[in-house]
């Protein structure tokens, strides 16, 4: 009777842990499973694997080694890649809506023309990563490291980049409408011809940043550091400037 009682208690304890999600996902993974939608490869070593063109929606790759992997054209919507190793991996033209990439190391990876709407890349290491032409609407890059990354012609409308490190990052011709870049460090970054209407850059470090021909209509730069920043031909219509003053609707190149 005592043995049965202890077994019941142990069973309830294990069930409770499972419900609370405290059992490591890797313990439930099978690294020999074939790649497919919903596959669980958490904690597996899959570096260099070619998964191009596959449907891996809802797949679990938590803490997985996917360095140099090929996901070109792959469906990864709602996939979990949190804390995975993605150095030099290729996600060109992949579909990754609401994918989770929190804390990943994807330095040197490529997401050219990929779709990552509503994805989360908070606190990710993305130095030298290529996002050119990608669709990144409402993506979170909170506290991400994006030094020397390339967002040329990317769509970042409504994206969250608060406190991101963006030294020498390229945003040429990018769509940054309503993007939140509060307290970013974007020293020497390029925003040439970017659409930054209603973007928030309050408290941002923008030393030597290039805003040539950018549209900053109704954007906010409260208390931003803009030493030696370039605003040649930039549209500053109703822009809220560094010292809280609002630029005139006719301001171009200089806040007046």
C-alpha distance (Angstrom), angle and dihedral (degrees) to the residues before:
residue distance angle dihedral
X1 . . .
X2 3.81 . .
X3 3.80 90.1 .
X4 3.81 91.0 51.4
X5 3.79 90.9 48.0
X6 3.82 91.8 51.0
X7 3.80 90.5 48.3
X8 3.78 90.9 52.9
X9 3.80 91.3 49.3
X10 3.80 91.7 48.2
X11 3.78 90.3 48.9
X12 3.77 92.0 51.6
X13 3.82 90.4 47.3
X14 3.80 93.1 53.3
X15 3.81 91.2 45.7
X16 3.79 90.5 51.6
X17 3.80 91.8 51.7
X18 3.78 91.2 49.4
X19 3.78 91.3 49.9
X20 3.78 91.2 49.7
X21 3.78 90.0 50.5
X22 3.80 95.0 -124.8
X23 3.79 96.7 131.3
X24 3.82 108.4 96.0
X25 3.78 110.2 -105.6
X26 3.82 89.2 -135.1
X27 3.81 89.7 68.4
X28 3.80 88.5 64.8
X29 3.78 95.4 44.5
X30 3.79 126.5 104.8
X31 3.78 111.2 -157.7
X32 3.82 90.9 -165.9
X33 3.81 94.1 62.0
X34 3.78 116.3 115.8
X35 3.82 115.2 -107.9
X36 3.80 110.6 -94.9
X37 3.78 141.8 131.6
X38 3.81 108.9 -56.7
X39 3.81 95.2 13.4
X40 3.81 114.3 159.1
X41 3.80 112.4 -139.3
X42 3.79 96.6 151.5
X43 3.79 111.4 160.9
X44 3.80 93.6 3.9
X45 3.81 126.5 136.5
X46 3.80 106.4 -121.5
X47 3.77 100.9 148.6
X48 3.78 114.1 159.5
X49 3.81 93.7 12.8
X50 3.81 117.1 152.8
X51 3.81 110.3 -133.8
X52 3.78 97.4 153.0
X53 3.80 117.4 153.7
X54 3.81 95.4 6.5
X55 3.80 129.8 130.9
X56 3.81 105.9 -117.0
X57 3.78 97.5 155.7
X58 3.83 113.0 158.3
X59 3.80 90.9 9.7
X60 3.81 119.3 154.3
X61 3.81 116.8 -131.2
X62 3.79 99.4 155.6
X63 3.83 110.8 161.7
X64 3.81 89.4 -7.0
X65 3.81 121.3 152.4
X66 3.81 104.2 -124.2
X67 3.79 99.4 153.5
X68 3.81 112.2 155.1
X69 3.83 90.4 5.3
X70 3.80 119.9 151.4
X71 3.83 116.6 -128.9
X72 3.80 96.3 157.4
X73 3.81 109.0 157.8
X74 3.80 91.7 -4.3
X75 3.82 123.7 148.3
X76 3.79 108.9 -124.5
X77 3.78 102.7 156.0
X78 3.83 111.7 155.1
X79 3.82 89.7 3.4
X80 3.82 118.2 151.2
X81 3.81 112.9 -132.2
X82 3.80 97.0 153.3
X83 3.82 114.6 157.1
X84 3.81 92.2 -1.5
X85 3.81 126.1 145.7
X86 3.80 109.4 -113.6
X87 3.79 104.6 159.2
X88 3.81 111.1 158.2
X89 3.82 91.7 -6.7
X90 3.82 117.8 150.2
X91 3.81 121.6 -128.7
X92 3.80 97.5 160.6
X93 3.83 111.6 160.1
X94 3.81 90.3 -4.6
X95 3.81 118.6 151.4
X96 3.82 107.1 -128.8
X97 3.80 106.7 159.4
X98 3.83 110.8 170.0
X99 3.80 91.2 -4.3
X100 3.81 115.7 159.7
X101 3.80 116.9 -130.7
X102 3.80 100.5 156.6
X103 3.79 113.5 162.1
X104 3.81 95.3 -1.3
X105 3.78 122.7 152.9
X106 3.79 103.5 -134.0
X107 3.78 99.9 153.8
X108 3.79 110.6 162.8
X109 3.81 93.0 8.2
X110 3.80 122.4 141.1
X111 3.82 126.1 -130.5
X112 3.80 97.1 165.0
X113 3.82 111.4 168.1
X114 3.81 91.0 -9.7
X115 3.82 122.1 148.0
X116 3.81 113.6 -127.1
X117 3.80 103.7 156.8
X118 3.84 111.9 167.8
X119 3.81 91.6 1.3
X120 3.80 121.2 145.4
X121 3.81 121.6 -130.7
X122 3.79 97.0 158.7
X123 3.81 115.6 160.9
X124 3.81 90.3 1.5
X125 3.80 123.1 149.9
X126 3.81 104.5 -124.9
X127 3.79 104.3 155.2
X128 3.82 112.9 156.9
X129 3.81 90.3 4.3
X130 3.82 117.9 150.6
X131 3.81 115.8 -130.5
X132 3.80 95.7 155.2
X133 3.80 112.5 151.2
X134 3.80 91.8 2.9
X135 3.80 123.7 142.6
X136 3.79 107.2 -126.2
X137 3.78 105.2 161.9
X138 3.81 113.2 168.9
X139 3.80 91.4 -6.9
X140 3.81 117.0 157.8
X141 3.80 116.9 -129.3
X142 3.81 92.9 163.1
X143 3.83 109.5 167.4
X144 3.81 90.5 -11.8
X145 3.80 121.6 154.7
X146 3.80 107.2 -122.6
X147 3.79 103.9 159.6
X148 3.82 111.4 158.8
X149 3.81 91.8 -2.6
X150 3.81 118.6 149.2
X151 3.82 120.3 -128.1
X152 3.80 96.0 159.9
X153 3.84 110.7 159.5
X154 3.82 90.5 -6.5
X155 3.80 121.4 146.9
X156 3.82 107.9 -123.5
X157 3.78 98.2 159.1
X158 3.79 109.3 161.4
X159 3.80 92.1 -0.6
X160 3.81 120.2 156.6
X161 3.80 115.0 -132.5
X162 3.80 100.7 155.5
X163 3.80 113.9 161.5
X164 3.82 92.3 -2.1
X165 3.81 120.4 153.3
X166 3.79 107.7 -125.4
X167 3.80 107.9 163.7
X168 3.83 110.3 171.1
X169 3.81 91.2 -10.7
X170 3.81 117.3 161.5
X171 3.82 120.6 -126.9
X172 3.81 98.0 158.4
X173 3.83 111.2 161.9
X174 3.81 90.5 -8.5
X175 3.80 123.4 152.0
X176 3.82 105.6 -119.7
X177 3.79 97.9 159.4
X178 3.83 109.4 158.4
X179 3.80 91.2 -6.9
X180 3.80 115.4 157.9
X181 3.80 110.6 -132.5
X182 3.77 97.8 158.1
X183 3.82 113.7 161.3
X184 3.83 94.0 -1.7
X185 3.79 120.0 155.3
X186 3.80 101.4 -132.5
X187 3.78 100.9 156.3
X188 3.83 111.3 167.5
X189 3.83 90.9 -0.8
X190 3.80 118.0 148.8
X191 3.81 122.0 -127.0
X192 3.81 95.6 164.9
X193 3.82 111.4 164.6
X194 3.82 91.0 -9.4
X195 3.79 119.5 152.1
X196 3.81 103.2 -124.7
X197 3.78 99.4 163.0
X198 3.82 109.8 160.5
X199 3.82 91.2 -3.0
X200 3.80 116.2 154.5
X201 3.82 116.6 -132.8
X202 3.78 99.1 158.8
X203 3.83 114.0 156.3
X204 3.82 90.0 2.7
X205 3.80 123.1 150.9
X206 3.81 104.3 -127.4
X207 3.79 103.5 161.3
X208 3.81 110.8 160.7
X209 3.80 91.1 -6.5
X210 3.80 114.8 154.8
X211 3.82 117.4 -128.1
X212 3.80 96.4 163.6
X213 3.84 109.4 161.4
X214 3.81 91.3 -9.9
X215 3.80 118.3 148.6
X216 3.82 108.4 -125.1
X217 3.80 96.4 166.7
X218 3.82 109.1 161.2
X219 3.81 90.6 -8.4
X220 3.81 119.5 144.9
X221 3.82 125.6 -129.2
X222 3.80 99.4 167.1
X223 3.81 110.2 169.6
X224 3.82 91.7 -12.1
X225 3.81 117.6 154.8
X226 3.81 106.1 -121.7
X227 3.81 102.5 165.4
X228 3.83 109.1 159.6
X229 3.81 91.6 -7.3
X230 3.81 114.7 152.6
X231 3.82 119.9 -126.3
X232 3.80 99.6 166.2
X233 3.83 109.2 161.3
X234 3.82 90.2 -11.5
X235 3.81 114.9 153.4
X236 3.81 108.2 -121.3
X237 3.77 99.7 173.8
X238 3.83 110.0 159.8
X239 3.79 89.4 -16.5
X240 3.79 114.9 161.2
X241 3.80 104.1 -127.0
X242 3.80 133.4 -147.5
X243 3.80 96.6 -83.3
X244 3.81 93.6 43.1
X245 3.79 94.2 -97.9
X246 3.80 116.1 137.6
X247 3.80 116.6 -126.4
X248 3.78 118.2 -128.2
X249 3.79 118.2 -99.4
X250 3.81 89.1 -112.3
X251 3.83 95.9 52.3
X252 3.80 114.7 130.0
X253 3.79 123.3 170.2
X254 3.80 91.8 -9.0
X255 3.79 134.3 47.1
X256 3.80 108.9 -115.6
